[in-house]
Each structure stands twice: as structure tokens, then as C-alpha cells.
């Protein structure tokens, strides 16, 4: 799943216009996100097909982000959390080669989004 996010952010960095469909498979949920960006605006149409707890109706929605930068910023803290968890578990980029790519993607993002303003989350 992290590879999908890194690829998406890379595509958004490389082109001001584009589209991606990401299939999110998991043991506790299944979703498909159709993402388009153009003119600095990002549209996400998320289809949640199976979520433990039956919360699919709450999650099914289309979102528009007023800027490409605001969408990208929302991923910074999430990527940092994944990096930190892997490092604290004792993993290195020698063991998990994409870890270096993950760390680079996270550090490249210029700011935190609104969900983690100031870089802090409820878990911090």
C-alpha cells in the first residue's frame, strides 16, 4: 500500500495533470480510489467495498482538495509514522530496500496537512 502512495506522489510531482486508480486490499477493508488532478485541484472518488464494522456508507464519498499541495501534505505524517515504525522495529533499508524510498518521499514533502498540523497526531 505504501508503494502505491509513493508512486502516486511521484506522479503528482512529475505532472500537473494526471489520473490514477489505486486498489487498496487489506484483511480488514477493500477499497478502490479513483484520483484525478488537473489545474491544481485533486478529485478523489473512493469506493469502499468491504470494511469490518460495516462503515462503508460513511466512507463512500467523492472529495475535492482545493490544491494539489493540500492533498500531498496530508500524506507527510502518515509516511513518517510508517518509516518510524519500521526503524523502531529494527528494520533497515538493507533489509527492506523500499525503506530508503519511503524516507525520501516523506522528507521531500514540504509541510504537514490539516489532519496533522504541526506534525503531531493524537498518538504523539
C-alpha positions in Angstrom: 0.0 0.0 0.0 2.8 2.4 0.8 4.3 1.7 -2.6 1.0 2.9 -4.2 1.2 6.2 -2.2 4.8 6.8 -3.1 4.0 6.1 -6.8 1.0 8.5 -6.6 3.0 11.3 -5.0 5.8 10.8 -7.6 3.3 11.0 -10.5 1.8 14.2 -9.0 5.2 15.7 -8.6 6.1 14.8 -12.2 3.0 16.2 -13.9 0.4 18.8 -13.1 -2.3 16.7 -14.7 -3.0 13.0 -14.3 -5.1 10.2 -13.0 -4.6 7.0 -11.0 -6.7 4.2 -9.8 -5.5 2.5 -6.7 -6.9 -0.7 -5.3 -6.4 -0.9 -1.6 -6.6 -4.6 -0.5 -6.4 -5.5 3.2 -7.5 -8.1 5.6 -9.9 -5.6 7.2 -11.1 -3.5 4.2 -11.1 -3.3 0.4 -11.3 0.0 -1.4 -10.8 1.5 -4.9 -9.7 5.1 -5.2 -10.0 6.9 -8.5 -7.8 10.0 -8.3 -7.6 12.8 -10.8 -5.6 16.0 -10.6 -5.6 18.9 -13.0 -5.4 22.7 -12.7 -4.1 22.3 -9.2 -7.2 20.6 -7.9 -7.4 16.9 -6.8 -10.5 14.9 -7.0 -10.8 11.6 -5.1 -13.7 9.2 -5.7 -13.3 6.5 -3.1 -15.3 3.3 -3.3 -15.2 1.2 -0.2 -16.5 -2.3 -0.9 -15.8 -4.1 2.3 -14.9 -2.7 5.7 -15.0 -4.5 9.0 -17.7 -2.9 11.1 -20.0 -2.1 8.2 -19.0 1.5 7.9 -18.9 1.6 4.1 -21.7 4.1 3.7 -19.8 6.6 5.9 -16.7 6.3 3.8 -18.3 6.3 0.3 -17.8 9.8 -1.0 -16.1 12.0 -3.5 -13.7 14.6 -2.2 -12.1 17.5 -3.8 -8.9 19.1 -2.5 -8.6 22.8 -3.2 -5.0 22.3 -4.2 -2.5 19.6 -5.2 -0.3 20.8 -2.3 -3.0 20.3 0.3 -3.6 16.7 -0.9 0.1 15.9 -0.9 0.6 17.5 2.5 -1.9 15.1 4.1 0.5 12.2 3.4 3.6 13.6 5.1 2.8 12.4 8.7 1.4 9.1 7.6 4.6 8.3 5.7 6.7 9.4 8.7 4.7 7.1 11.0 5.3 4.1 8.7 9.1 5.0 8.5 9.4 5.4 12.2 7.5 2.1 13.0 9.8 0.1 10.6 13.0 1.7 12.0 11.9 1.2 15.7 11.1 -2.4 14.8 14.8 -2.8 13.9 14.5 -2.8 10.1 17.0 -1.1 7.8 17.0 -0.2 4.1 19.3 -3.2 3.6 16.5 -5.5 4.8 13.7 -3.5 3.2 15.1 -1.7 0.2 12.0 0.5 -0.4 12.5 2.0 3.1 15.0 4.4 1.7 12.5 5.4 -1.0 9.8 5.8 1.7 12.1 8.1 3.8 13.0 10.1 0.8 9.3 10.6 -0.2 8.4 11.7 3.3 11.3 14.2 3.7 10.5 15.6 0.2 7.0 16.7 1.3 7.3 20.4 2.3 4.6 20.6 5.0 2.0 18.7 7.1 -1.6 18.7 6.1 -4.6 19.8 8.3 -5.0 16.4 9.9 -1.6 16.6 11.4 -0.9 20.3 11.7 2.4 20.9 13.3 3.4 17.3 12.6 1.6 16.0 15.7 -1.2 13.4 15.8 -3.4 12.2 18.6 -0.9 9.3 19.0 2.0 11.7 19.7 
